[in-house]
Structures are given as C-alpha cells and as structure tokens.
Amino acid sequence: MQIRPATDADWPAIWGVLRPVFRAGETYAIDRDISEDAARALWMDAPAATYIAEDRFAQDCFVQDRAVLGTYFIKTNHQGGGRHVCNSGYVTARAAQGRGIAAKMCDHSQLAARDLGYTAMQFNMVLASNAGAVRLWQRLGYDIVGTLPLAFNHPILGLVDGLVMWKAL
C-alpha cells in the first residue's frame, strides 16, 4: 500500500469510496443525498490536503477504481488563534475494511499535518455508536475531550452521542 496526495484524476475513484458511506448516513454528519459536486468541494477543494491510499499491485494492473483502499483529508479546524489545530476525515473502501488501512492513514495524516504546520488534530464528531473508530483513535493516542449529547441522528439507531477527540502532534 502507498499513500500519496490525491489528484483531480483520482476523484472518480475517491467518489466511489465516499458515495456509499455518505449515502448510508451512519458515520459522517453530511447530507445523505450530497451531490457529487458538493462532495468533491468538501473532500478535495476545501481541505489543505487530500490523500489517497492505494494498492500498488492493482494500480499496476490498471484497475484504478479497485486500487483505492481509502482516502483522507486534512483541513484547518478553526481560523485565527485556533488555526494550529487541524481536523481530518477518513474513509476506507468497504472491500478494504479490517486490514488496518484507517490506522495507516491516520499515522500518515499526523506526519502530513505536522509538515503543514499543525500542532494538534481534533476530530469534531466521532459517533459513540462507531465503537471500532473510537477504539482505533484511542489506540492511536486520541483522547475524548468532550461529548455532544444526542448530536447525531443515526438512520438506524436514532439519536446518538458525538465525541470530540483530540491529540497533540
């Protein structure tokens, strides 16, 4: 696996990873019916950097859409006096889940964030119902610094808490 900066040519494959996650509405506070253009602006245009994790062997076989294992972005969380704290979002392709891709992307993102001048990373809303993500982020050194009670309307579970997680870089 390699992680590299995403290019405009990667967008169709990235959208193929993001679309089912956004449509499911179970992990991201993003409209389930977000348009492709709006998703591209959110994931590719607004962030300071966007990356793609890919399987080099599949890429060598020219199967680009199947080569995408995941993607993440880094963006400034707040402006002014808070601009040293970034936020990141990660999505692993469904076919690649359970292979440690999210952990590798998170490790990579921390180095990339430092290179961009950030000194801390904050996840604004990790759903308490997403126990796997909460465990992973805690294993990677993120602390739960706040709970947003019933902040997310999960399509299956109803209202669930959102967790604010933070780590100094």
C-alpha positions in Angstrom: 0.0 0.0 0.0 1.1 3.5 -0.7 -0.4 6.8 0.5 0.0 9.8 -1.8 -1.5 13.2 -2.5 -4.8 12.9 -4.4 -5.0 14.4 -7.8 -8.0 15.5 -9.9 -7.7 12.3 -11.9 -8.3 10.4 -8.6 -11.7 11.9 -8.0 -13.9 9.3 -9.7 -12.3 6.5 -7.6 -12.5 8.6 -4.4 -16.1 9.3 -5.1 -16.6 5.6 -5.5 -15.3 5.1 -1.9 -17.1 8.1 -0.4 -20.6 7.7 -2.0 -21.7 4.6 -0.2 -20.5 5.9 3.1 -22.2 9.2 2.7 -25.4 7.6 1.4 -25.6 5.2 4.4 -25.5 8.2 6.7 -24.2 6.2 9.6 -20.8 7.8 10.3 -20.5 11.3 8.8 -22.6 14.4 9.5 -23.0 15.0 5.8 -26.3 15.1 4.0 -27.0 11.6 2.7 -28.1 13.0 -0.7 -25.0 15.2 -1.1 -24.3 15.8 -4.8 -21.1 14.6 -6.3 -20.0 18.3 -6.9 -20.7 19.2 -3.3 -18.8 16.1 -2.1 -15.8 17.0 -4.3 -15.8 20.5 -2.9 -15.9 19.2 0.6 -13.3 16.4 0.2 -10.9 17.8 -2.5 -11.3 21.6 -2.8 -11.8 22.9 0.8 -9.1 20.9 2.7 -5.4 21.9 3.0 -4.6 18.4 1.6 -6.3 15.3 0.4 -4.6 11.9 0.2 -5.4 8.5 -1.3 -4.3 5.1 -0.1 -3.9 2.6 -2.9 -2.9 -0.9 -3.6 0.2 -0.6 -5.9 -0.4 -4.0 -7.4 -3.9 -3.3 -8.5 -2.7 0.1 -9.9 -0.1 -1.7 -11.9 -2.9 -3.8 -13.4 -4.7 -0.5 -14.5 -7.7 -1.2 -12.2 -7.6 2.2 -10.6 -11.1 2.1 -9.1 -10.4 -1.2 -7.4 -6.9 0.0 -6.3 -8.3 2.7 -3.9 -8.2 1.4 -0.4 -9.1 4.7 1.3 -8.8 8.4 1.4 -8.4 11.2 3.9 -8.3 15.0 4.1 -6.6 17.5 6.4 -8.2 20.9 7.0 -7.8 23.8 9.4 -10.4 23.2 12.2 -10.7 26.9 13.1 -9.3 30.2 11.9 -7.4 32.9 13.8 -5.9 31.8 17.1 -7.1 28.2 16.5 -5.5 27.7 13.1 -2.8 25.5 14.5 -5.4 22.7 15.1 -6.4 20.6 12.2 -9.3 18.2 11.5 -9.2 15.1 9.4 -11.7 12.8 7.9 -11.0 9.2 6.8 -12.9 6.7 4.7 -11.8 3.2 4.0 -13.2 1.4 1.0 -15.7 -1.3 2.0 -13.7 -4.0 0.4 -10.6 -2.9 2.3 -12.1 -2.7 5.8 -10.5 -4.7 8.5 -7.0 -4.5 7.0 -5.6 -1.7 9.1 -6.0 0.9 6.4 -7.6 3.6 8.6 -4.7 3.2 11.2 -2.1 3.6 8.4 -3.9 6.7 7.0 -4.2 8.2 10.5 -0.5 7.7 11.2 0.3 9.2 7.8 -2.1 12.1 8.4 -0.3 13.1 11.6 3.0 13.4 9.8 1.4 15.3 7.0 -0.3 17.6 9.4 2.9 18.4 11.2 4.5 19.1 7.8 1.7 21.5 7.1 2.4 23.3 10.4 -0.4 22.0 12.6 0.4 21.2 16.2 -2.8 19.3 17.1 -5.5 17.3 15.5 -9.2 17.3 16.6 -12.0 15.0 15.4 -15.1 17.1 15.8 -17.7 14.3 16.0 -16.8 10.6 16.2 -20.1 8.8 16.8 -20.2 6.9 20.1 -22.0 4.2 18.2 -19.0 3.7 16.0 -17.1 1.7 18.6 -14.5 0.5 16.2 -13.4 4.0 15.3 -13.5 5.2 18.9 -11.2 2.2 19.9 -8.9 2.9 17.0 -8.5 6.6 17.6 -7.9 5.9 21.3 -5.3 3.3 20.5 -3.6 5.9 18.3 -3.4 8.3 21.2 -6.5 10.5 20.8 -8.4 11.5 24.0 -12.1 12.0 24.3 -12.3 15.6 25.4 -16.0 16.1 25.1 -19.3 14.5 24.5 -22.0 16.1 22.4 -25.2 14.5 23.8 -27.6 13.1 21.1 -25.8 15.2 18.5 -26.3 12.8 15.5 -29.5 11.4 14.1 -28.3 7.9 13.0 -30.7 6.4 10.4 -30.9 3.1 12.3 -30.1 3.9 16.0 -31.8 7.2 16.2 -30.1 10.0 18.3 -26.5 9.1 19.4 -23.8 11.0 21.1 -20.9 12.6 19.2 -17.4 12.5 20.8 -14.8 15.2 20.3 -11.4 13.6 20.2 -8.0 15.4 20.3 -4.3 14.7 20.1 -1.2 16.9 20.3 1.0 16.4 17.3 
